Amino acid sequence: MKTRKLLLEMQKRNKQRLTELRTKLEKNEVRAEDLESVQAEVQELATAAQDIADSLAELGDGGEGEEGEGEGSDSGDGENRDDNQGEDDEVDEGGEGQGQGEERTSISAEQRSAAMNAIQSALSTRNAKSTKQREKEVRSAFANFVVGNITEAEARSLGIEAGNGSVTIPEVIASEVITYAQEENLLRKYGSRHRTGGDVKYPVLVKKADANVRKKERGANDEIAETAIEFDEILLDPAEFDALATVTKKLIKMSGVNVEDIVIEELKKAYVRKETNYMFNGDDAGNENPGALAKKAVKYYESTPVDVNAAGYSQLLYSQLVKLKGQPVTEVLKKSMWIVNRAALTILEDMTDTTGRPLLHQDATDGVGYKLLGHKLDFTDAADGTDSTKPVFYFGDFKAFHIQDVIGAMELQKLVEKYSGTNKVGFQIYNLLDGQLVYSPFEPAVYRYEVGQANPETP
């Protein structure tokens, strides 16, 4: 309350000063020599007025009402002050006129009109809507247009870009979809995300540089041998990416149901399922991803066969996990973590090390609940192989998984006729997206181990 009261007092003083300047302009008391300073002051006051209005809006819906009360209670007093101030100014101006004579010149009608318009604009400043209010309106307008409650023209007037049967998903909703995807898709959570308007190229080392060492000083003809680093480029090429969700007409027509929440929730689920599979497995027909985690991660095969259904498997699996942990080079190992499927998590929760202590430690630091062999561990069903009952372990630096989101590419298309026979409405979400695991062959970033999988190269 104190903050709001202070802001209202500042707003009151701001408007009083603007009114004083307007009065001077109306009485032609501003000279050409003072015009520049008056314009600068008006601009400063206008900026301050907008900042105060925005701050009042952020404090809540009650700000505007209190502001109105404050203005009303001071209106008469403000007028008196303006009149008194005008009289004082006339006295001052008269004194100056006696000293300076005709040296001061009046401003032109155009200059006076421009200054008056600037003051009027500053005085008419109203509380801007808070960010939450604007986002709520955009979400509501988007959902109502999608389900057919408002026309395309009405949607455009509310800030929604629509046309040709499709609608660009507003940034607030696109961010909400991506945030949900980040929680469900661990590669978004731990990978590297890039928001761009075009292709992104990443140089990948294909040959290590050799350094030269000498104890003796070099002679005149003993030049330094050339060392070379060659680079190859992995091009992230955004692919057309779409997902489909359907909502029954009965649900849309039900009164008391928050339509925008229904639509956005279904879109999030449909989008995340497609995106997660694209990044983890990349096996969608016609939309394969050669850089998907399951395809690009280096395969690790057991040196000793492990059968999780046989007695004594715990120590055998523990030994394989220790060997898997030793695969990355030191630079990668320091930044590595585990991503496993649910089957692997279930096995780990029942395992102990050689001293009988639980192998999986609970650890709440960094927002991750588990640690395995000193490294963070997270789990997801997306890590499943062809058989979801087989434990799968990924280990490495997942920052090497690069995701490219094209800014403003997410769109939505409403499909009415296609599902009219089943009394449903379809929503097709479209986006441009790519995600690939990128690493140097000299420093593989991620390893994949599926328990019980035999090395195909072993005779």
Protein Blocks (a to p, Z undefined) as FASTA:
>chain_A
ZZmmmmmmmmmmmmmmmmmmmmmmmnopacfklmmmmmmmmmmmmmmmmmmmmmmmmnoj
klmmmmmmmmmmmmmmmmmmmmmmmmmmmmmmmmmmmmnommbccddfklmmmmmmmmmm
mmmpccdddfklmmmmmmmmmmmmmnopacfklmmmnopaceehiacddfklmmmmmmmm
mmmmmmlmmmccdddfbdcdddddfbdcdddddfbdcdfklccddddddddddddddddd
dddddddfklmmpghiafklmmmmmmmmmmmmmmmmmmmnopaghiacfkbmklmpccdd
dfbdcdfkbghklmmmmmmmmmmmmmpcfklmmmgccdddfklmmmmmmpccfkopafbd
cdfehhiabdeehiacdddfklpcfblkbccddeddfklpccdddehkaccdddfklmmm
nopacddddddddddddddfklcfbdcddehiacfklZZ
